[in-house]
Amino acid sequence: MALEKMRNIGIMAHIDAGKTTTTERILYYTGKIHKIGEIDDGQATMDWMAQEQERGITICSAATTTYWKNYQINIIDTPGHVDFTAEVERSLRVLDGAVAVICAVDGVQPQTETVWKQADEFNVPRICFMNKMDRIGADFFGSMQDVQDKFGITPLALQIPIGQGPDFEGVIDLLKMKELRWSEEDEGETITESEIDASRKAEAEEWRAKLIDTVAGLDDALAEIYLEGGEITEEQLRKTIRKGTIERTIVPFVMGSARHNQGVQPLIDAVIDYLPSPTEIPAAKGIRIKKDQQEPVEVPCDASKMALGLVFKIQYDREMGPLCYVRMYSGKIQSGTQIYNTNKKKRERVNRILRMHADKSEPMDSVSAGDIAVFIGLKLAQTGDSIGTEAFPVLLEQPVFPQPVISVALEPESMSEKDKMNETLEILSREDPTFTSHEDAETGQLIISGMGELHLDVLVTRMKDDFGVKCNVGAPQVTYRESIRDSAEATENYSRVLGGKENTAGLTIQVTRLEKGCGTSVEIECRHSEVPDEIITAITDGLKNALDSGINYGYPCTELGVKVTGIDYNELTSTPFAFEACAAQVFDKACNAATPEILEPVMNVDISCPKEFVGPASSQLSQRGGSIMGQDSKTSGEIIHAQAPMASMFGFTTNLRSATQGRASFSMEFSHFQVKVGGLNKY
């Protein structure tokens, strides 16, 4: 299919705004499914994981392909829950456009802000679908204003509602200047077009004038026609709206009620009319590897060029093994051929290529630039790997994922379960980069870490139900970080006789505190020509391992920079092993001289509750050491913005519900690390 006829889109929103319901309707009207599945019944096509059906939320970004008016639409349905941020991030990375689903009652909700910012980061053009127009309290104009105020965008209403809330009947299309209504008899398949009623004519004319005014401002030729009082055609309007949407100067708004089958077909039309094809977005940026050099390159979307794709998601299937979701940026890859994994510097064979439809699939002979498909047979690939050919080794920028902030201890019920558990953990951490596991050096327990209580709960349940691992789970623990307050320098000499051979090494390093949120860095400032590469690699590995192992408590380090300022190398006795061991010792010595500190994760907390419960909800948070940052008023109630230490937020749900008669809810996401007052007990 021609690339101009292809759309790679994502559906993004806050939890419960109706993303999955909207996707279900799109699949139904485009003929991909013949029966509409409901989340409430656990029957949604895109929420196919048992966990998703039980909880009624989206966890994995399901990918599917459908067709509408001879256009191919690849849809990725992303999660809305903040614990699954990585899923959203990796999906937005490979999308060309997005549909932001906004709840007409609540407007912009906390997680909407998170996904909107992520979409801004990746320069993703978007359109908004104002959902739940039939709900009590729905306010299309108020919610559109909320989006404008929060994100500083120029909204463009393509429709206005006929009635709102329980009186919602349909919409007035401002381009066609017609009233549209959906038939209840055939689940919204039939759309009735009629002339605009006289009582609504004035409002429709007013909003049409606003639309033309905004659109004319985007194009000089249209502005001229507009100022001379000429007639601008529907075709000219659509063309300019498309240009403005792709350039991200405007955000078009359509509306409806996905649950009641209203407004979905115009949304699909808007996806085709206004969101870009793979050739209309800027060329992908990458880094070409040439011997020891790296040079930035741009990779235009062209099927005739060298093959290059990005693995943006891995999902494990019991029968087929790892399913690697790949977005192709250039060239073409055929089923049964070898590809080159640039990150791993290894070749692998693509056994099969599949076109996915949620949890079903159909085989493909090949996949070309601009398309999204699933590769079967890649054993080494991980999320973020670039795949292509050895002749054109390019690294597409890797996704950067947030660090895990919460941990639980796992113990297998028997020794025979241990290997199975380790295998399962390896599979899950390949699927989800924000999920990590390590063995506690002091207790020997296996510790798994993730983004939140729900995240770990889902992963543990998957281990037990999907993989049949029998294990006991400890109470959640906070994942702290270690750092230093001051700078310090240290020198260490290492000498051991092993197997009758002397092993020596000497290092001088400087450690410094980095800016907030900078992670860690290792620099070697004193590179001598006589020091071989394997020694430099051993020093770097030794220091990186030391940063991961912490200073005194075994927690990973953050905001800490290490510079190697002196290397004592002896050609006869120095070995990589000696330098790796020396690096660990000198790191401990320097850090302990630089006043080590424990840092704890602080979370952004957003509480949604009715006005009368703002006091009790705020008081619950204050009791846990939280600080209130601000408050927003919505038609559905108040949103309290606050920050609180992660350690004090365990069990907060129960306390909040009992203090507010079950009428408040909250979401939280990682904000930053701060010094923990009082430190920790060493044992």
N, C-alpha and C positions, 0 to 999 in steps of 0.2 A: 504493500500500500504506500502511495506517495506520502512523503513526510508532512506535506501541508495538510493532509487529511488525518493527522494523528495528534492526540492530546494526551499528555501525561499529567494527571491531576491528583491532588490529594484532598480529602475532606477533613477539615480540622476544626476543633472547637473545644469548649469547656465540657467536662463530664456532664452527661444528661441533657445537652442542648439538642440532641437528635441527629448526630452524625450517622450512626449506623442505620437508623430508620430512613434517613434521606437516601443513603446508598442503596438500601433494599428497594426503594421506590424507583431509583434510577435503573437498577437491574431489571425490575419488573417491566417498566415502560419500554426499555430497549430490547425486551424479549429474551434476556439471558435467563430469567427464572419465570416460571409459569404460575407461581403461587407466592404471595407476599408473606414472608416470615416476620414474626414480631419478636422483638427483644423480650417483651413481657412474658411471652410463652416459651422463651428459650429456643426459638425456631429461626433466628436470624441467620441468613446465609453467610454473611461476612464474619459473624461471631461464631466460628465453628468449633473452637476449642471448648472442651467440657467446662473448664474454669470460667470462660466468658459467658457461657449459657447459664451457669449456676448464679453468677454474680450480676449478670445483666450489664456488664461493662466490656469495653474493648480493651484487650491486653496486647495482642499482636497486630501489627499493621498487615491486614490481609490485602493481597493484590489480586485484581481481577481485570479482565478485558471485556469490553462490550462494544456494540456498534450502534450508531444513530445517524440516519440520513447519510449513509456512505462514509461516515467518519469513524475511525477507531479511537476509543477512549480507554486508556489504561488508568484504572482508579486504585488509589491506595487509601484505605480507611484507617486513619491513625487513632491511637488511644487519646482520651481526654484527661485521664487521671495523671496527676503530677508525678506519681511514682514511676510512670513509664515514659518519662521525658526522652530517654534514649531512642525509643521507638519513633517518636515524633521527629526528633532531630535527624535520624538517619534517613527517614522518608522524605523530609523536606529537601534534603541535600540533592535528591535525584528528580525532583518534580520540576515541571516547567510552569505550572500554574496551580492555584489552590482555590477551593471553595470554603470560605469561613462561614460556618453555621452559627448564627447568633439567635439566642432565645429572645423572642419579642417581648416577653414579660420581664426578664432579668437584665437584658442588655449585655454589656461587657462584663463577664465574670472573671475571677482571678486567673483561671487557667487560659481563658481566651487571650489575656495579656501576654502570658508566657509564649503561647504558640504564635501569636502575632509578631512578637519580637524575634522569635526564631525564624519566621518567614521573611522578616525584614533583613535579617543577617544574610540569608541566602538569596536576597533580591527576587523573591517569588511574587509575580503578579497575582492578584486575587480578586474574586467577586464575592459578595456577601449574600447569603440566603437567610432572610429573616424568618425563622421557623416558629411554630406554635402560635400563629396568628389567631387561632380560634380559642385560645385559652383566656380565662378571666384575667384582666390586667394587661393584656397585650397592647403595646403602643409602638407602632412602626416608626413614627416620626421621632418619638422620644428616644427609642433605642438607636436609631440611625444617628441622632445628635450625640448620643453617648459614645458611639464609635468614633465620630469626628473629634469630640473633645479629648478622648483618651489617647488617640493615635495621631492626631493632627493631619488626617487625610481629607481629601475633597470627595464627599460622597455624591453619588449620582443615582437618584431614584429613577429606575426604568419603569416602575409601576407604583400606583398608590392603591391602598386597600378600599374595598367596598364593605364598610362596616369593620369593626374590630372586636376581638374577644368572641363571645358566643354569637354576636351578630355578623361575624365574618362570612361573606357570601362568595367573594371572588376578588378580582383585581381589575384595575383600569390600566391597560397597556399604553404607556405614554408615547411610544413610537408609532404604533398602529392607530392610536386613539380609538380603542375598542374596549368594551367590557368583556372579561373572560370569566366563565364559571365552569366548574367541574361536576360531572354527573356522579351521583352517589350510587346509581344502579350498577355501573360497570367499573367500580373502584377507580373512578377518575379518568378512565381511558378517553371518554368523550369530552371535548372542550367546546362549550357553546360561546360563540362570539356574537356580541350584539352592540348596537349603537349606544353611546353614553347617554344615560338618563339625564333629563333636563336639570334635575335637582343637583346633579354632581358635575355638570358641565363646567361651571365656573372654576371649581377647585382643580379639575383636570386641566383646564386651559392654563391656570396659574402654574401648576407643576410642570406642564409641558414647556412653558416659557422659561422656567428655571433651568430645565434640562438643556434647551437650545442655547441659552445664555452661557452655561458652563461648557458645553461641547464646542460652541463657536470660539471660545477663548483658547481652545487647544490647536486651532488650525487657522492660518492667516487667510486662506481662500474662503473658508466658511465665515470667518469674522467679517470679511468684505461683503459677502452676500447678506449677512445678518444686518449689518449697519445700513445697507442700502434698502432694507425692507424686503428683500427677495425671499423666495420660498426654498427652504433647505429640504432635500428629499430624504426619505427614510434610509435609503442606501448610503447617502453621504454621512448621515448621523451614525449609522452602524460602523462604517469604516473608521470614522474619527474616534468613536468610543473604543473600538478595538485598539487603535494606536495609543490612546491615553491610558488604557488599562495595562497594556504591555510595557509602556514606559513608566508605569506606576505613579502617574500624575492624578489619576482618579480611581475610585473603587465603585463599580456599579452595584446597585442593590436590587434584588428581586425578593419575592416573599411567598409564603404559603403555609400549609400545615401538612408536613410529610405524613404524619400519623393518619390524617384523614384524606390523603391522596389529592391534595390541592397544591397547585403551583410548581409541580416537579418538572413537567415537560418544558415550560419556559426557562427553568434553571438549566436543563440539558442544552437547550438552544443557546443560552448565554455562554455556556462553557465552550461551545463550538464557535460562536460568533466573536467572543471577546478574549478568550485565553489563548496564549501563544502555542504554535506548533514547535517541535524541537529545533527547527531552522530559524525561528524568530527570536530566540534567546541568545545572549552573548555566548561566544565560544567558551567551552570548559577550559579552566586554567590548570596546568599541571607542571611538574618538574621533570625534565628529561635527564636521565642518568647517562653520563658519558665518562667512562673510566672512573676517575676520581672526581670529575666535575659534575655540577648540577646546573642546568640552565632552565629558566622559566619558558614554557611554551604555551601556545593557545591551541586547542584542539577543536576545529570546526566540525559540526555534525555532518559527516559525509561518508556514505556507505562505500565509496570507491577507494578511500584512504586506508591506512594501516589500522588493524583492529585494536580497539581500546575500550574497556568497560570497567565499571566499579561494582564490587560486591557490596551491596548496601544492607543486606540482611541475610541471616542464616537461620534456617528452621529445620529441626530434626524430624525425620519421618521414619517410623519403625521399619517400613519395608524398603524404602529407597535410600535411607541414610540422610546425610545433610543436603537440604535443598538450598542452593545458593541463589538468591535473588540478585540479578545483574542488570544494571542500566548500561546500555551500550551508548558510547559517546562518538565512536568513529569506527569505520570499517564493518566487517561482517565475520561472525564466527559460525562455523558449521558443526552440526552434531557429529560426534565421533572423531573430531580433530584434537590436536594438542594445542594447549595455550601456555603462555608464560606468565607466572605470577611474579610481578615486578617486586613486590614487597618481600616475598620469601626467596626470590632468585631461584625458583624451581619451576620445572615443567610439569603440567598435569594434563590428563585427558578428559575432555568433556564427553561423557558417555551418551548423554541424552540432553535435549533441550525441550523444555515444556512451556506452553502458554497456560498460566494458572487462571482458574476461575474459582476464587475462594479456596475450598479444599479439594476441588476437582481439577483435572488437567487434561490437556490435549498435546500430542507430540508435535514438534516443529523441526524442519530440516535445518534451519539456520535462523540467526537473529542478526539484524542490521542496526546501524547507527540510529539513535532516537528511540529505539524500542526497549521494552522491559521484558525479561523472560527469566525462567528458572533453569539453572544448570545442575545436572546430576552427575556425580562422579568426582567432584573436586574434594580431595581429602584434607588438603592443607589450608585452603582459603579461610580467611576470617573476615569479619565485618570491617570494611574500610580498605580492603586489598584492591589494587589495580591489576587487571588482567589484560593480556594482549599478546604481543610478539616480542621476541628478543631483539629484532631489528629496530623496534620503536619502544624502548623501555621507558614508559612515562608513569610517574606517580601522580595520580590525581590527589588533590589535598585530602588528607584523612579526616574523618569526623573526630572532633574532640569531645569526649564524654565526661560528664561530671563525676566526681569521686564518690564512692559509696559512703554513707554516713551512719549506717545501722548494721549491727551484726547479731547473729545467733550461733550458739554452739550446736554441732550435730554429732551424734554418736550412733554408729551402726548397732543394731540389736545383737548381731553376732559377727564373728570375724569373717565368716563367709560372705557377709553383706558388704564388707569394707571395699572390696575391689569393685563391686557393682556400683557402690555409692560414688567412688572416685571417678569411674567411667561416666556416670550420669552428670556429675558436677562439671566434668570437662566438656560434655555436650552442651550443658546449659550455659556455661561461660563463653563458649564459642557463639552461641545464639545471642547472648545478651552481654555486651561489653561493660555494663554497669554492675554486673554480678561477679564477685570475685570470691575465691576461697583460699585459705592457707591453714597450715597446722601451727598451733600455738606451741612455741619452743618449750615453755615451762610446764604446761599441763598436758601436752600431747593431744588436746582436743582439736577437732576440725572446726574452723570458724568460717562461716559464710557471711558475706557483706552485700548490702544492696541499698536502694534509694529510699526505702521507707518500710513501715510495718506491712502494708498491703503487698508491696513488691516481694518481700521475703516470704510472706504467707502463701502467695501464689506459686512461687518457685518451690517451696517445700511441699505444697500439695501436689504439684506436678511430679515431683520426685517420687512421692508415695503412690499416686494414682496412675500416672502415665508410664513410669519406669519400674514400678513395683519395688522400690527400695524401702526396706523396713528400717526406720531409724527413729531415735528420740531427739526431740528438739528442746534446747534450753530457752530461757527467757531472753527477750531482745536486749542487746547491749549497745551502747553508743560506740561508734568507731572514732576514737580520738586521733589527733595528729601530734607529732613532736616537732619542735623547732628550737631556735636559740634566740636569746635577747641581744647579745653582743657579738662582736667579731673576735676571732682568735686565730693564732697560727700554731702549728705543732709539727714536730719532726719525729719520725720513728724509723728505727733500723730493725730489720728482721733477719734472723740467721737460724737455720735449723739443718741438722744433718739427717737426711732421710735416705734409707737404702744405701748408706755409705757415701752419699753424694751431698756436698754442701749446697744449700739453697739460700741466697742472700738477696736483700732488697732494701732500698732506702727511699723515703718520701718525705717531702715537706709540703704541707697544704695550708690554705687559708679558708676559714669558713665565715660566711656573712649572712645576716638576715636579709631576705629579699622583700620586695613590696608585697602587700596583701594580694592574694590570689595568683601569685607568680609560680607556684609549684616549686620544682627543684631544678638546679642546673649543675652540670659538671664541666669544667673547662681545664684544659691542659695548656699552661702558658709557657712551659719550658721544653718544648719539643726539640730534642737533639737528633742529628742525623744518624748517630751510632745506636740510638735506641730503636730496636725493631718494632714493627707494627703489632706483633702479638703481645709485646710487653705493654704498649699503649692500650690495647684492647683489654688486657688483664686489669690494668689500673682503673680504666673506665668502668668495667664490669664490677670490680670490687667496690668502687665508690657508689655505684648505682644500687648494688645489693645492700650496702650499708644504709643508704637512704631509705630503702624499702623496709629494712629491719628495725629502724628507729635507733634512739640513743640509749635510753634506760628502760623503756617499758615495752618495746616491741611494736609500737605503733609506727606507721609510715611517717616519714618527715615531709614537711611542706614549708614553703617560703624560706628555703635554705639553699644557699649557693656554695659550691666547693670549687676552689681553684688550686691546681697542682702547680707549685712554684719551684719545686726542686725534685729531681730524680737522680738517685745514686745507683748507677747501673754498672755491673761488672760482667764483662763478656763471658768470663769463664764460669761464674757461679750463679748469676742471676737467672731466675726462671719465672715464667708467667704465674705459676702457683704461689711463689714467694711474694710477688708484687700484689697479687689479689689478697693474700692474707695480711700483708703490710698495710694495704689500703684500708681494710676494715679496722685495724688497730689504730692507725693514725687518725682516722675519722672519729672514733670514740674519744680519743685523747683531746682532739681539737674542740669537739662539741661540748665536752664536759668542762672545758676551760672557758666556754663562751656563754655560760649561764643557760642551761637547757630549760625549756618550758613545755608545758602540756597545753595543746589547743583543743577546744571543743567546738563541735559544729553548732552554728546558730541558724535557726530556720525562720523563713518568712511565713507567718501564719495569717490566713484570711478567714475570719469567722463571719458567717452569714446568719443573721437572726432577726426576728421581729423587733420593732422599736422598744417595746416594753421590757425586752430581755437584754438590752445592751449593758445595763449595769451588772447583773449577775454574770454575764458572759465575760465582761472585762475583768471582773473581780476574780473569776476562776483562773484567768491567764496571769493576772498580777501575782496571785498566790504561788505561781510556778516560776516566778522570776522573769516573766515576760514584760515587754514594754510596748505600750500602744503608740503606733506611729501616725495613725490618722483614721478617718472614718468617711464612708460614702453613703449617701441615701439613695435607695432604689425603690421602685414601686413595690417590690416584693419584701422590702425590709432594709435593714442596715448591714453594711459590710465593714467590719472592724479590721484594720490592717495593723499587724503587730509583729514583733520579733521575740523569739524565746529560745533558750538553749534546748537542743534536742533531748538531752538527758531528762529534762523535766516534763517532756510531752508524752511519755508513755502513759497509756490509760486515760488520756485527756478526753477522749470521746465519751466515755461513761460519765465523767464528772460534768461535762458540758451539757449532755442530754438531761441529766437529772436536775441541773440548775435552771434549765430553760424549758422544762416540760417536754423534752424531745423535739423542740422546734428549731434548734440551731444546728448548723453543720459547719465543718471547717475543712480547709485544705492547707497543706504546708509544703514548702519546697526549700531546699538548701540555699542559704544566703552566703555565709562566710564562716571562717574559723576565727575564734577569739581566745585569748589566754584564759585558761580555766583557773578561777579563783580557788585557792586551797590545794591545788595539785591533786595527785592521786597517791594511794598507798602503793608501795612498790610490789608488795606480794599480797 
